[in-house]
Amino acid sequence: MFPDRALSKSNVIAVKPVTVKVIKPKKKVKRSANAYAFFTKKNRASIKEENPDATFGELAGLVGSAWKALSEEERKPFIELAEEAKAQLKTDDEE
């Protein structure tokens, strides 16, 4: 093909065979959201509106403080949502 480029020991490169390790994806354990996650999803936007200059970390602290300030009665709807999500995940896993 290229007569001026004849193979000689000086222009041949030795190539090692490459082994490829196949990494299998790990099975993720599905977990349902807890009551705090449902509370955060519902209230984060309103807390952000009240504190527009808050950083992400400060906002997380404010949401946590609001959650701690709730009574058991006020937390009950979020706890029920978490229980429903857990039951739904369990029925989905069985199928």
N, C-alpha and C positions, 0 to 999 in steps of 0.2 A: 504494500500500500504506500509506504513512504520508504523508498529504497535508500535514501540518505540517512535514515534513522534505523539502522540495523540494531538488533538487540545485542547488547554486550553486558558483561557483569557490572560495568560502571553506570549504566543507565536503567537498570532494573531495580525496582523497589520491592522489597519483601513485605508482604502484607500478612499480618496475623489474622487468623479467623476470629471473628467477634462472636461472643456468646451473648445472647439476649435473654435477660431474665424477665419473665412476664409477671407483672404484679397484679394479682387479682384484687378487685375492689372489695373492701371489707363490708360486711353486712352491717348497716346501721340499725341500731335498736331504736325503734320509733317510740317516742314518749309524747304523751299528751301535755298540753299547756296547763300550768297550774293557775290557781285563782289570782295570784299576783299578775301573771301575764295577761289575763283577761282584763283586770283592772287597769293595767298600764295601757293596753290597746284602746280602752275607752276614754281614759282621762289624760293621756299624755299631750294631746293636741290642745286641750283647754289650759293645761298648766303652762304649756309653751306660749300660748297667747298672753297669759298673765305675766310671764317672765321672758319677753322676747330676746333679751340680751344674755340669757343664761347659756352656758356652754353645755355640751352633751353630758359631762360628768355632773355639773350642778343640777341639770334637769333630772338626771337619774336620782340624785339625792332628794330633790323636791318630790318626785313621784313616790319614792320610798317613804318619805316622811308623811305624805298624805295617806299612804296605805297603813302605816303604823297608827295613824290617828283615827282610823275607822273602828267602830265598835263591831262586835261579832254580828250584830243584826245588819249592819251596813255591808259587811263582807259576805253575808249569806248568798246573795244572787251570784257573786263571782265564784264562790265555792261550788254552787250548784252547776254553773257552766263548766267548771273544771271536771266535776264528776260525770257530767254528760259527755264531755269530750273523751274522758278516759274510757267510758263504757262503749262509745262509738269506735274508738281505736281497737278495743278488745274484740268487738264483733267484726271489724274489718280484717283483723289478723286471723280470725278463725275461718274466714272465707277463702 
